[in-house]
Amino acid sequence: MQVLFARIRWRLVRWNLLILGLILALLGTSVYAALGRSLLDEVDRNLFSRSEQVIPILFGPPRRAGEPGPPPRGPQGYSGGVFFLALRPDGSVLADPQQVTISDLPWPQTREPTFATIQLGDGDQARVVLRRTPDGGMLVVGQSLAPEETALRTLVLVLVGGGGLGLLLSLGAAWFLSGRALVPIQQAFQRQQEFVADASHELRTPLTVLRSATDLLDQHRDEPLEHNGELFDDVRGEIARMERLAQDLLTLARSDTGGLELMTAPLDVADIASEVVRRTTPLAQSKGVQLTLRAEPQASTVEADPDRLQQVFLILIDNAIKHTPPGGDVSVQVQRHGQSSQVVVADTGTGIAPEHLPRIFDRFYRADRARSRDGGGTGLGLAIAKMLIEAHGGQLQLASTLHVGTQVTVSLPLVNRAAKLGGRLGELAAHLPRTASTRQ
């Protein structure tokens, strides 16, 4: 099992790293593209501003048509990193103060500035703006992209280094979190294995008895059935035991899948408890146990399934009788506690050791580990009782002291009679107008 969960854990870690790596790659690509676009836009704005400044310097102020202009002059106030190139209409160089080597420049067809990325003679990348000049020539204002490329390379190093460090840290975090996430799964898997093992054990015992009994019956096939009455009774008893076990397993399975149906109706808890006490009194007398019932006069009406509620009380009282020695007492008390109706089943039996209390409601928990086992229980009773009470919106609590006794408290919400009466009156009032209109 450990190998299986180790594989699952590594698989979770790999998926986490893969998804995180994809997220970091997309984020890094987006940041790189956004920064590159932002730097390029900033360069374009700078080049356009410089071109606006250099045109009057090269060609003088605007003049009237036919008026000769001043001879071209070299640009003034040149800042390093920006170069200027003025071309005549025939493509010859008018001014090239930075002595740059540029070839294959696209000639702008309109007066609108055109931006382009070119490669200089020394191999550097440059961003240029191309503008038509007043005399029909072309002005080229460019700037080396080396600083921007350096910034982008630095960004790539930061992104790769930070992403790698983030993936390394996420590896440890994913390993830790996957381990934590698998803990409840491992516990559920372990409980399932225990459940299957315990169920197999519970089924194996009656099947072994049935096999032995049928083998003996086969050996005495020619004898009348009344001569093997004891074997026949054993077979019937084990079949009944298997039937109860199958019914209990079916109840728990339906509860787990949400298929447990409750036929609820308003009922008096004291009446249900009284009926179960009446049915279990002969069992208590046969064991020399005093079984008593005390019900308070306050209303104890709840919304519940009577059959399921009887099943719960029967489980609790039967357990109390089985684990109470002769001469002991088992008391059932029905009382009102706030907005709940409580049924308290207390015994003076052997009690339960503190280390067993956290698991007392586990399925197939062996009762003989916590209490002296008597009667061949399957360890499903308390689990079914707790499940049924919680399905009714109530609570089941157990308190026990070793060698003193055990007390189980069932709490169910009381029916709000005023609210139900108001709701029914509202429904009746809603139907009255329709009834009157029908009669008219």
Residue pairs with C-beta under 8 A, 6 or more apart in sequence:
1 186
1 189
1 190
1 193
5 182
5 185
5 186
8 182
9 175
9 178
9 179
9 182
12 174
12 178
12 181
12 182
13 171
13 174
13 175
13 178
16 170
16 174
16 177
16 178
17 167
17 170
17 171
17 174
20 166
20 167
20 170
20 174
21 163
21 167
24 163
24 166
24 167
25 163
28 159
28 160
28 163
31 155
31 159
32 152
32 155
32 156
32 159
35 151
35 152
35 155
36 148
36 152
39 148
39 151
39 152
40 127
40 148
43 127
43 143
43 145
43 148
44 115
44 127
44 129
46 82
46 143
47 82
47 115
47 127
47 128
47 129
47 141
47 142
47 143
48 113
48 129
50 82
50 84
50 141
51 113
51 129
51 131
51 139
51 141
53 77
54 75
54 84
54 139
54 141
55 131
55 133
55 134
55 139
57 73
57 75
57 76
58 72
58 73
58 75
58 84
58 86
58 94
58 95
58 133
58 139
59 69
59 70
59 72
59 133
59 134
59 135
60 69
60 70
62 134
63 69
69 134
69 135
72 86
72 94
72 95
74 95
74 97
75 84
75 95
75 97
78 84
78 97
78 98
81 143
81 144
81 147
82 141
82 142
82 143
83 97
83 98
83 100
83 126
83 141
83 142
83 143
84 95
84 96
84 97
84 98
84 139
84 140
84 141
84 142
85 93
85 95
85 96
85 98
85 100
85 102
85 139
85 140
85 141
85 142
86 93
86 94
86 95
86 96
86 133
86 137
86 138
86 139
86 140
87 93
87 94
87 137
87 138
87 139
87 140
88 94
88 135
88 137
89 135
89 136
89 137
94 137
100 120
100 121
100 142
101 120
101 121
101 122
102 118
102 120
102 121
102 128
102 140
102 142
103 121
104 118
105 116
105 118
105 128
105 130
105 138
105 140
106 114
106 116
106 130
107 130
107 138
108 114
108 130
108 131
108 132
108 138
110 132
111 131
111 132
113 129
113 130
113 131
114 129
114 130
114 131
115 127
115 128
115 129
115 130
116 127
116 128
116 130
117 125
117 126
117 127
117 128
117 145
118 125
118 126
118 128
118 142
119 125
119 126
120 126
120 144
124 144
124 145
124 146
125 144
125 145
125 146
125 149
126 142
126 143
126 144
126 145
127 142
127 143
127 145
128 140
128 141
128 142
128 143
129 140
129 141
129 142
130 138
130 139
130 140
131 138
131 139
131 141
132 138
132 139
133 139
191 362
191 363
194 364
195 363
195 364
198 363
198 364
198 366
198 379
199 245
199 249
199 364
202 245
202 364
202 378
203 242
203 245
206 238
206 239
206 241
206 242
207 238
207 242
209 234
209 235
209 238
210 235
210 238
210 239
213 231
213 234
213 235
213 238
214 235
216 228
216 231
217 228
217 231
217 232
220 227
220 228
225 232
241 376
244 378
245 378
245 380
248 378
248 380
248 381
248 384
249 380
251 260
251 384
251 387
252 363
252 380
252 383
252 384
252 387
254 260
254 261
255 387
255 391
260 387
260 391
262 304
262 305
262 308
262 391
262 392
263 305
263 307
264 303
264 304
264 305
264 392
265 303
265 304
265 305
265 306
266 301
266 302
266 303
266 415
267 301
267 302
267 304
267 306
267 309
268 300
268 301
269 300
269 301
269 302
269 304
269 309
269 334
269 341
269 343
269 412
270 295
270 300
270 334
272 306
272 309
272 310
272 313
273 293
273 295
273 313
273 332
273 334
273 343
274 293
274 295
275 310
276 310
276 313
276 314
276 317
276 332
277 291
277 293
277 317
277 332
279 314
280 291
280 314
280 317
280 318
280 321
281 291
283 318
283 321
284 290
284 291
284 321
284 330
285 291
287 321
287 322
287 324
287 326
288 326
288 327
289 321
289 324
289 326
289 327
289 328
289 329
289 330
290 328
290 329
290 330
291 317
291 321
291 329
291 330
291 331
291 332
292 329
292 330
292 331
292 332
293 331
293 332
293 333
293 334
294 331
294 332
294 333
294 334
295 333
295 334
295 335
296 333
296 334
296 335
296 336
298 335
298 336
299 336
299 414
299 417
300 334
300 335
300 336
300 341
300 414
301 341
301 414
301 415
301 417
302 341
302 392
302 412
302 413
302 414
302 415
303 392
303 413
303 415
304 392
304 412
305 392
308 388
308 391
308 392
309 388
309 392
311 384
311 385
311 388
312 384
312 385
312 388
312 389
312 396
312 410
313 332
313 343
313 345
313 410
315 381
315 382
315 384
315 385
316 345
316 385
316 408
316 410
317 330
317 332
317 345
318 375
318 381
319 367
319 377
319 381
319 382
320 330
320 345
320 346
320 347
320 349
320 406
320 408
321 330
321 347
322 374
322 375
322 377
323 347
323 349
323 350
323 367
323 371
323 372
323 374
323 406
324 330
324 347
324 348
324 349
324 405
325 349
325 350
328 347
328 348
328 349
329 347
329 348
330 345
330 346
330 347
330 348
331 344
331 345
331 346
331 347
332 343
332 344
332 345
333 342
333 343
333 344
333 346
334 341
334 342
334 343
335 341
335 342
335 344
336 342
336 414
337 411
339 413
339 414
340 394
340 411
340 412
340 413
340 414
341 411
341 412
341 413
341 414
342 409
342 410
342 411
342 412
343 409
343 410
343 412
344 407
344 408
344 409
344 410
345 407
345 408
345 410
346 405
346 406
346 407
346 408
347 405
347 406
347 407
348 404
348 405
349 371
349 405
349 406
350 371
350 372
350 402
350 403
351 371
351 400
351 401
351 402
351 403
351 404
351 405
351 406
352 360
352 370
352 371
352 398
352 400
352 402
352 406
353 370
353 402
354 402
356 369
356 370
357 370
357 398
357 400
359 365
360 370
360 382
360 398
361 382
361 383
361 386
361 398
362 383
363 379
363 380
363 383
364 378
364 379
364 380
365 379
365 382
365 383
366 373
366 379
367 373
367 377
367 379
371 406
382 398
385 396
386 396
389 395
389 396
389 410
389 411
389 412
390 396
392 412
393 412
393 413
394 410
394 411
394 412
394 413
395 409
395 410
395 411
396 408
396 409
396 410
396 411
397 408
397 409
397 411
398 406
398 407
398 408
398 409
399 406
399 407
399 409
400 406
400 407
